[in-house]
């Protein structure tokens, strides 16, 4: 086989592999942010059905986006494990969760 052809095939394989790694890593990050958000909802005592509530679809979609872009993942993980104490001021969705808690409390 021609060396140039071998190099082209190797380059295509490497680009494909790099693309697969990027896609896999983004999927991993998305799953982890979704897990953290659901864990936070549970830890705060909010109704887990709130995530799939059609009336709150836009609010929860925006909350998911904020969670995906969060820079306090390590603090969040420690707080969820109980290694970090205090309020959730570190969370970009803290205000959303507070409002959802008030809404669900008022509905009870």
N, C-alpha and C positions, 0 to 999 in steps of 0.2 A: 504494500500500500504506500502511496505517496506520502511523504512527511508533511507536506502542506495540508493535505486532506485530513491526516491524523490530528494535526493541530487545530484545524477548524472544528472537527468533531469534538475534541477535548474542550474547546472554548464554548461550544454550544451546550455541552453537558454541564460545564461550570456555571454558565449563566442560568441554566435551568435549575440547578441545585441552589444557587444563591437566591433565586426567586422563590423556590419552595421553602427555603429557610426563613425568608422574610415573611411570607404568608403564614407559615406555622408559628412564628414568634408573635405576630399580630393576633392570631387566634388565641394563643396562650394568654396574652395580655388581656384580651377581651373576656375570656373565661374567668380570669382572676378578678377583674374589676367587677364582673357580674356577681361572683361569689362574695366578694367583700361587701357589695351593696346589699345583697340579700341578708348577709350575716349582720350588717349594721341595722337593717330594718328589724330583724329578729331581736337583736340585743337591745334595741330601744323599745321593744314591746309593741311595735306597730303591726297591724294586720298584714301578713304576707300577700294577701289578695290584692293589696293596694298596687302591687307591681303590674298586675294584669287588668286593673280597673280601666274600662274604656273611657270613662269621664276624665281620668287623669293621664291619659296616654301621652299628651304633649309634655306635661310636667315630668312624668317618669322618663320619657325619652331624653329630655334635657338633663335630668339627673344622671342618667346613664352616661351621657356624653361628658359631663363634668367628672364623673367617677373615672372614666377611661383616661382623662387627661390629668388626673390628680398627681401631684408631686409629693403627697404625704403618705404614699402607700405603706412605707415601713412603720410610721406612727399608727396608721390605721390597723395594720396587722397586729402590732403590739397591744393596742387598745382592745381589739376583738379577742385576743388571747387572755386579756386581763393583766398583762404585764405593764400597762400604762394606765394611769388613773386620771380622773378629771372628766371634764366635759368634752364634747366633740368639736371644739372650735377649730381644730385642724382640718375638719372635713369641709370640702367645698359645697356639700349638700346639707350642712348643719341646719341652715335656715329652712330649707325645704322640709326636712324631717320634723323640725319643730312645728311648722304649719300643719303638716299632715297629722301630727300627734294631736294638735288642737282640734282639727276637723273631726278626727275619729273619736276624740273624747266628747265632743259636743253631740255627735250622732248617737252615742250610747245612752 
